[in-house]
Each structure stands twice: as structure tokens, then as C-alpha cells.
Amino acid sequence: AQKITQTQPGMFVQEKEAVTLDCTYDTSDPSYGLFWYKQPSSGEMIFLIYQGSYDQQNATEGRYSLNFQKARKSANLVISASQLGDSAMYFCAMRRDNFNKFYFGSGTKLNVKP
Amino acid sequence: DVKVTQSSRYLVKRTGEKVFLECVQDMDHENMFWYRQDPGLGLRLIYFSYDVKMKEKGDIPEGYSVSREKKERFSLILESASTNQTSMYLCASSPDRNTNEKLFFGSGTQLSVL
């Protein structure tokens, strides 16, 4: 069975500092995709970043980067220069190749302190 | 931009009522999903549909049914609402089965069953 684990229920970070949100996954499939979503208090789910299992380089999107360590089955999200607007829930998700289902972790609530 | 629209943002129902949650997407996506979000549990898949009139059970289908009569519309039905179905319900869609295709989410329906 596929499983996504986010071990940090809540985290605090000082404004302008970098923060790493952990995500580990479990799959025996060779081809899969990893996603991070942000959910502010408004409830909408905002796509942040994607990493394919065969991608050689770590994905980056602006202040977001994904620290992908395939052998360890981890896909940590790094947010550089945190802003107050980064305070939100963050979900890690995985999708297997040719499957419709997405598997989500339990989420990490990030609080950015001024 | 893809738009996924859920008919209600907040809904209050009585135990035993039949409840319909409606979701419409405007980008001709093949796949549509219903998730339930509870604190500490992340997003759990209730049902998904990969084509008109086609559906598959997710991880927690008990107490729910779905209907997809048209490609753009996917309905979640609570046949007899119970208090343990009080939750945030998120609808999502995606184009196809490729691993790099992300989910597009609606804004969610917060359902309270009294």
C-alpha cells in the first residue's frame, strides 16, 4: 500500500528564515510523482511544486524547492525567506504512474512569526 | 485557468437527512475526486471517477455514494447523514493519469451534521 508520512504536525519559523517540511513516502513503483500543496486558513488548496521520480534535479519554484532523496524515499519541502503569508497547512502527496489516485500525508501546520 | 466549483461553502444538515454535495469543473478533465479532510488525518479519498458513469471506491466509501452523469459534474451523496460525517469535503479534478498532472481543487464544503 502507498503511504505518505508527515511527522511534523506543527512548526514555527521566524520571518525571513528558511524552513524544511518533512515528507517520506512508501511505494514499490519505479515511476511516480510527488506534489506539495498549501492550504491557507481560507481552505483553498494551492499547488506549490512537483517532482517526478525520474527527475535528476530537485524541483524549484521561486522560494520553494523540493529536496528529493529517492533512496531515502523523502521529498522535503524547503521554503526560503519565510513570509507571514506562508502561515498555512502544507500537504505532501504522491501519485503513481498510470493511476488516478493521489495519496496525501496528514499535513504540517506552519506558523511564521514576525 | 481551471475552475472547480463546489456548490456550497458551508452546509448544516440534520442526522438522517439525504445530502447532496455538487462539484463542477470547466476544463474537460477526465478524472474527478471527492476527499474528506479531518484534522490530523489529512485528505482521505472517498470516491473518484475516471469517466462519465464510471466510479471507483476510495479509502473511506462507507456511508457515501457518487454520481457522474455528465463529464463536468461529480456529485457526492450522503444517503443518511450522521454526525461522524461532519467534515470538510474537497472536490478535485485532473486531466489524465500521467504522474505529472496535478489535482485542481474546489474551495471546499464545510458540512456540519447535527
Chai-1 contact restraints between the chains, C-beta under 6 A:
chainA,res_idxA,chainB,res_idxB,connection_type,confidence,min_distance_angstrom,max_distance_angstrom,comment,restraint_id
A,Y32,B,T99,contact,1.0,0.0,6.0,A-B,restraint_1
A,G33,B,T99,contact,1.0,0.0,6.0,A-B,restraint_2
A,G33,B,N100,contact,1.0,0.0,6.0,A-B,restraint_3
A,F35,B,K102,contact,1.0,0.0,6.0,A-B,restraint_4
A,G43,B,G108,contact,1.0,0.0,6.0,A-B,restraint_5
A,E44,B,S107,contact,1.0,0.0,6.0,A-B,restraint_6
A,M45,B,F105,contact,1.0,0.0,6.0,A-B,restraint_7
A,F47,B,K102,contact,1.0,0.0,6.0,A-B,restraint_8
A,G52,B,N100,contact,1.0,0.0,6.0,A-B,restraint_9
A,R95,B,T99,contact,1.0,0.0,6.0,A-B,restraint_10
A,D97,B,T99,contact,1.0,0.0,6.0,A-B,restraint_11
A,N98,B,R97,contact,1.0,0.0,6.0,A-B,restraint_12
A,N100,B,N31,contact,1.0,0.0,6.0,A-B,restraint_13
A,N100,B,F48,contact,1.0,0.0,6.0,A-B,restraint_14
A,N100,B,Y50,contact,1.0,0.0,6.0,A-B,restraint_15
A,N100,B,R97,contact,1.0,0.0,6.0,A-B,restraint_16
A,F102,B,L103,contact,1.0,0.0,6.0,A-B,restraint_17
A,F104,B,G42,contact,1.0,0.0,6.0,A-B,restraint_18
A,F104,B,L43,contact,1.0,0.0,6.0,A-B,restraint_19
A,G105,B,G42,contact,1.0,0.0,6.0,A-B,restraint_20
A,S106,B,G40,contact,1.0,0.0,6.0,A-B,restraint_21
A,S106,B,G42,contact,1.0,0.0,6.0,A-B,restraint_22
A,G107,B,G42,contact,1.0,0.0,6.0,A-B,restraint_23
